[in-house]
Amino acid sequence: MVDTIMCVCMCMSQPVVMHLACVLLHMSMAESLAAATINAAASLGLSGRRGSLEVGKAGDMVIVKANR
């Protein structure tokens, strides 16, 4: 039998969570973005209205001009 420990913690920074997914779980940036957007919306049953940039879907978007 394998003992598992469930750790639950609160993090208010989505970029930090996505970074941790890339570093600790070896996810690509595209995979962590999908996990934080469309997959998260789908897990809440909201993928028909939220989670991706599509015509007719609700959401907030910020465009930042940056070198990287």
C-alpha positions as CSV (number, residue, x, y, z in Angstrom):
1,M,0.0,0.0,0.0
2,V,1.3,3.4,-0.9
3,D,0.6,6.3,1.5
4,T,-0.3,9.5,-0.2
5,I,-0.3,13.0,1.3
6,M,-2.6,15.6,-0.1
7,C,-1.3,19.1,0.2
8,V,-3.8,22.0,-0.3
9,C,-2.6,25.5,-0.4
10,M,-3.8,28.8,-1.8
11,C,-1.8,30.7,-4.4
12,M,-3.3,34.0,-5.8
13,S,-0.8,34.2,-8.7
14,Q,-1.8,32.4,-11.9
15,P,1.6,32.9,-13.5
16,V,3.3,31.4,-10.5
17,V,1.1,28.3,-10.7
18,M,1.7,27.9,-14.4
19,H,5.5,28.3,-13.8
20,L,5.4,25.6,-11.2
21,A,3.5,23.3,-13.5
22,C,6.3,23.8,-16.1
23,V,9.1,23.3,-13.6
24,L,7.8,20.6,-11.3
25,L,5.5,18.7,-13.6
26,H,7.7,19.2,-16.8
27,M,4.7,20.6,-18.7
28,S,5.3,22.8,-21.7
29,M,4.1,26.4,-21.6
30,A,1.3,25.5,-24.0
31,E,0.2,22.6,-21.8
32,S,0.2,24.8,-18.6
33,L,-1.8,27.5,-20.5
34,A,-4.4,25.0,-21.6
35,A,-4.6,23.5,-18.1
36,A,-5.2,27.0,-16.6
37,T,-7.8,28.0,-19.2
38,I,-9.8,25.6,-21.3
39,N,-9.2,22.6,-19.1
40,A,-10.0,24.5,-15.9
41,A,-13.3,25.8,-17.5
42,A,-14.2,22.3,-18.7
43,S,-13.7,20.9,-15.2
44,L,-16.2,23.5,-13.9
45,G,-18.6,22.8,-16.7
46,L,-18.1,26.2,-18.2
47,S,-16.1,25.5,-21.4
48,G,-19.1,26.4,-23.6
49,R,-18.9,30.0,-22.3
50,R,-15.4,30.5,-20.9
51,G,-11.9,29.2,-21.1
52,S,-10.8,30.3,-24.6
53,L,-10.8,33.3,-26.9
54,E,-13.7,32.6,-29.2
55,V,-16.6,34.6,-30.6
56,G,-19.5,34.5,-28.2
57,K,-17.5,33.5,-25.1
58,A,-17.2,35.8,-22.1
59,G,-13.8,36.7,-20.7
60,D,-11.2,39.3,-19.9
61,M,-8.1,39.7,-21.9
62,V,-5.0,41.9,-21.4
63,I,-2.5,42.4,-24.2
64,V,1.0,43.4,-23.1
65,K,3.7,44.4,-25.5
66,A,6.9,42.8,-24.2
67,N,10.2,41.5,-25.6
68,R,9.5,38.0,-24.2
